[in-house]
Amino acid sequence: MAQVILENVGKIYPGNVRAVKSVNLLIDDAEFIVLVGPSGCGKSTTLRMVAGLEEISEGTIRIGERVVNDVPPKDRDIAMVFQNYALYPHMTVYKNMAFGLKLRGYKKADIDKRVREAAAVLGLEPFLERKPKALSGGQRQRVAVGRAIVRQPAAFLFDEPLSNLDAKLRVETRAELKRLHHKLNTTTIYVTHDQEEAMTLGDRVVVMDIGEIQQCDSPMNVYDKPVNRFVAGFLGTPPMNFLDGMLAGIGSDIFFEGSGVKIQMTPDKARLLTSHVNKPVVMGLRPEGIRFHPESGFGEGPNQTVPIIVSVVEPLGSAMDVFTFTSQDKRIVARVPAENLQHDQKATLHLNLNKIHIFEPGPHGKNLTLA
């Protein structure tokens, strides 16, 4: 086990195409960290540079005490699990898991001990003599993980390992990976485009876009305190609602006005927004910060509610997603407890003012409501 440290790491492809820009990241010993972001954000390239499968163009990568910039992948003391499993189809599960150790010259008794220990941890003991074609997708993925475990590396690297599984199996395998990390306590870097995987697996989540780290923090801090509009919009299902408008000041009170709504900021937020009065901003509010009826924490005043028309209702069992439109035809999505709402029904949204965020304009506009 070891720390993994990236200092000003960048990747430039021919034609001066910059895929990764000055990534600085310290991954603690035994930490499970998740790199998440849309396609092309640089997360997989960053992982492959740590693995040694991509040369770095600038910066330094350390695994433990060693600088590994020029160290071949096989000598970096890491084990990587790929999206497509990369199993040998002609070998049994046992031989697939043992193969890497055999190449490294381990004794037969040591190989057998490690393979059987890993198989016990992963529930693969009944399948050791089967070939990959006789296994389900989830079982194949466990074999790929087992092949990494037997190496007992300083760090595990996972490159979208669950993306080929169906939804139910993804949830089950995700839980297995989390249990496995608690058992092994090995430094783990995990890449995914799935925000749910990122939130449930990571000790910390690294949100990337345009080749840069946008935010690195605990899952709940990234969700509740997004540093910019990109992070706020990327995490969350349904996504955060965004409304364009201006900040207006009336005495010591500050209001967001625009898109058919007028909302008063809380005193704490007003203090942070004073210098932005009369400037264009974007208001953000997550769907679960909305109700159709007054509740504790959800406003009742004239500047804490929004009149809307219901457009679409999507039942989810005990909850439902309701797509609504303001008087200026701006969409607001609410995730609320299930009730009987009709298409084209007029209603009032009650907002949790503590959950409102105000951003600078632009796709990466700064969150102005963070202290």
Secondary structure, DSSP 8 states (H G I E B T S, - for coil): ---EEEEEEEEEETTTEEEEEEEEEEE-TT-EEEEE-STTSSHHHHHHHHHTSS--SEEEEEETTEE-TTS-GGGS-EEEE-TT----TTS-HHHHHHHHHHHTT--HHHHHHHHHHHHHHHT-GGGTTS-GGGS-HHHHHHHHHHHHHTT--SEEEEESTTTTS-HHHHHHHHHHHHHHHHHH--EEEEEES-HHHHHHH-SEEEEEETTEEEEEE-HHHHHHS-SBHHHHHHSSSS--EEEEEEEEEETTEEEEEETTEEEE--HHHHHHHGGGTTSEEEEEE-GGGEESS-BTTB--STTSEEEEEEEEEEE-SSEEEEEEE-TT--EEEEEEE-----TT-EEEEEE-GGG-EEE-SSTT-BBTT--
